[in-house]
Amino acid sequence: MGQTTSELINLVASRRVLERIETAARKLEHGTPQQILEWAFQEYGDTLTIATGFGAEGAALIDIAAKINPQFHVFFLDTDFLFPETYELRRRLEARYQIKIHAFKTAITPTAQEHLYGDNLWARDPDLCCRLRKLEPLQAALQGRKAWMTAIRRDQTAARANAQAVEWDRRWNLAKVNPLVTWSKREVWRYLYQNQVPFNPLHSEGYASIGCTHCTRPVQLGEDERAGRWAGFTKTECGLHA
Ligand code: SF4
C-alpha cells in the first residue's frame, strides 16, 4: 500500500530538518563553543534543554551558556547514587549562575530496586541499572523538546569519535548539539581555570570522569580518562549517547 498524503508531508518535513542540521554541522565544525551555543539558542529557543553530568565539561558548558542566555534550561539525571561532592557542586553552580538545575529520576528508590532486582544490580547487570536510573529518566527529560545539548568530546571514547557539533539523535528522535565536541581535555581545564568555574573536587583526587559512587574509581597515571567508569566491565557508556 502507498503512503498517505500526511505520511509524505511528514517525510518531506523530516528530510528538510535533517538537511538543515547537516548544513549547520558543516558550518559549525570549526566554530567555537560560544558560536555553537548561539546558533542553538537561536534555532531551538525554549525547546532546547542542556544535560549536565557535573563533569569538568558540563561545568564549562553551563558557564558558557549562562553568559549567552541566562534563561537556559538545564537538567541532570539523579540516580540517587551520585557522590556527595556532585550534589554539592549542583548547589554551587545553581548559586553562582542563579539557575535551577532540574533533577530527573526514576520512581524506583534504591530500596525498591533491591527488592525488585536483588542487591548490587550495578555489579551484576549495569546496563539494566543504567536503563532504570538514567535512560528512562532521560526519556522523560527530553519529552516535548526539539533539541538537547551535551558536553561530550570526540576524544573521550570510540563511540563519541564521530560526534558532530549538531546532529540528529536517532535514538531519542530530536536534534543533539555538542558544543565542546572538538575540544581537548586540556582546553576544558584551561577554560575552567581562566573563568574560575566551580568544579568537582574529586577531579583533584584522581577521578577523571565521575558518575555513580558504585561505578566510579580514580584512574592511575597513564590510564584512559574513562577507565574508572564501570571498571571490570567492557561498558564505557551508560547508553545516553549510543
Ligand atoms: S552508573 Fe552504575 S549505579 Fe549508576 S545507574 Fe549505571 S549501573 Fe547503576
Residues whose N, C-alpha, C, O or C-beta is under 5 A from the ligand:
A	BS01	SF4	T79 F81 W122 P126 C129 C130 R133 G211 C212 H214 C215
